[in-house]
Amino acid sequence: MVLLILLAQVYGAKPPKQLTKVIDHFMNMEQTSIEIKQVIDWRFSSKNDSITLQMDIQGGRNFHLTLDNFGMEIFVTKNEMMTINHFRQQILYENASPDAILQQLFVGGDLNAARFKRELKTEGGLRQLDFRFAGDFSDWDGLSVVLDDNDDLKQMILIDYDGNKYLIFLNYLPDYDNYALPDIEQDFLHYQIADLRE
């Protein structure tokens, strides 16, 4: 599973202020459910790879992700991340902060290397912010984020140095899909548990 987006390491990096604003807005949403679809458009192949997941944001900075194709659920709270793999009947605990869910799922390049290039108006009143990556060690050439009138992230386009495009579409669902942390001892008694928390 590869989900590529540049929202990782939010607080350790110093991205451009335009990108920081997008990240902060996304990280502080409350009672929101989003369907996220990623399509990888390979430059030298006629085939595309795609994956769809659902992210539920509860109370700001508390996340639940459902990856049905992989039989996985991920819960992130203020201090930890719990990954439940239903196919393998395994549970993994890790120390985490809310932005770790983005680092775990949306692996990206070094945000310190992102440089703001321009802002464009697109059809339907959307705004597109374009960024380029500086430095010899970045895997990425460019990033574009598309925002609506409420500054909600609608789409991201990542281009790597090989010319492959990673298209990420966010569909905000009309109803919030509430969730609760599972009771592991009751609900998943027979699952194997690995605890990497310190």
N, C-alpha and C positions, 0 to 999 in steps of 0.2 A: 504494500500500500504506500503510495507516494502522493501526498497532497502538498502542493507547493504554493506558498504565500509568504509575504514578507511582513508578518506581524510578530515574529519571534523576538525574544530578548528585548522586550519593549523598554524595560527600565534600565537595562545595562548599556544600551546603545544610545547614541545621540543622533537620531535621524533628523532630517530637515523638519522644520516646524510644521510645514504643510502635511507631512506624513504623520508626525506625532499627533496632530489634531485628529486625523482619521482614526488612528489606533485608539486614542483615549476615548473617543466617542463610541467606538465599537465595544471596548472593554467595559464601559459603564452603562450599557443598555440593561433594562430590567424587564422581566416578564415578557420575553420575546422568544419566538420560535422561528427558526430560519432553515429552509432547505438549501443546501449548498451542493452545487454540481460543478465538478471539475472535468474539463476536457483537455487532453493533451494532444495537440496537433503537431505530429512529428514532421519535421522538415523533409526528410528523405523517405517518407513512407506515405502511402495513400490511406493507411489505417489510422484511426484515432482511438485512444483509450479514454474511458470516462468512469467516474465514480460519483455516487450521490450519497450524502449523509444528512442527518438532521442535527442541528445544534439548538438546544434550549438554554436560555440564559435566565437564571432565577436570582432576583434580588441584586443584580449587578455582580459580576466577578465570580459567580457560581455557575458552572457549566455542566451540561449533560449532552453527550454526543452519542448518537445511534448510527452504527455502520452495519446495516442489515446484511449487506453482501458478505461481510466478514464475520457476522455473528458476534459483534462486539458492542459493548457499551463502555463509555468512559465518563467518570464523575470527577469533577474538580471542585474543591472547596478552598478555603483560605490557605490551608496548610498542606493539603495532600491531594494526590491523584490516585484514583482506583480504576483499574482497567479490568473489565470482566470479559473473558473470552468464552462464549457459550459453546462454540464448536469444540474447543479443547478442554472445557470445564476447568478453567484456570482463572485465578484472581491475582492481580499484581498491585501491591501498594507501593507508592513512591512519595517522597517529600516533594511538595510542589507549591507553587503560588498560582493564582488564577491565570496569569499569562503563560504558564507552562503548558496549558492545553494547546495554546497556539503554537508554541515551540514544538510540542510533541506531534501535532497533526499537520501544521503548516510550516514545514521546514523551509527556511529561506536563506538568503545571503546575509552579508554583514550590512546592517542598516546604516552603520557609520559611513559606508561607501556610497550611499544613495545621495544623489544631487538633484534638486528640483530643476526641471527644465522649462515647463510651461503649463498653463491652464487653458483648456479649450471648452467652449460651449458645444454640446452635442444636441441631437434631436430630442424633443420632448423636455427641454429645459434641464437636462442633466449636465453635470460638470465633469470633465476629465482632467485629472492631474497626471502629468507625465514626469517620470524620473529616469535618470541614467545612473549607472554604477561606475565609480572610479576605482582605480587600483588594478593591479595585475593578477590578483588572486580571487577575484569575484567570479562566481559561476554564472552570474547574471549580467545581461547587457542592458535590459530596460524593464520598467514597471509602469503600468498605468492603472489608476484607480478611478472608478466612475461613481459619482455621488449624486443623490437626488436633492431636492430642495431642503430636506430635513437633515442633510449631511449623512444620511444612512448610506453605507457602502452597498452598491448594487452589483458591481462587477470589478474583477481584477484581471489584468493581462500581464503575464510575465514572459519575457523572452530571454532564453539563455544564449550563451555565446555560440552554440551550434545552430541557432535559428529556430529551435523548437519553441512553440507557443503553449503556454499553460493558461487556459481560459477558465476563470472561476466566476460562476453566476450565483448570486444570493437572492433567494425568493423569500420575502418576509411573509410568514403565514398569518392569515387573519385571526386565528385563535391561538392563544398560548397553550402549549402542551405541557402542563405542570408535571412535575416528577418528584419523587422522594428517594432518598438514599435507601438502598435495600438493606434488609437485616440479613447479613451474611450467614449468621449461625442458624437462622430459620429457613431462609430461601435457598441457600447454596451450600448446604452442609457437606455435600460430597465433592465439592470443587477443591482442587489443590490450590494452596495459597502460598505466594512468595511475597515476603515483606522486606522491601529495600529501604524502609524508613530508618533514619538514624535517631 
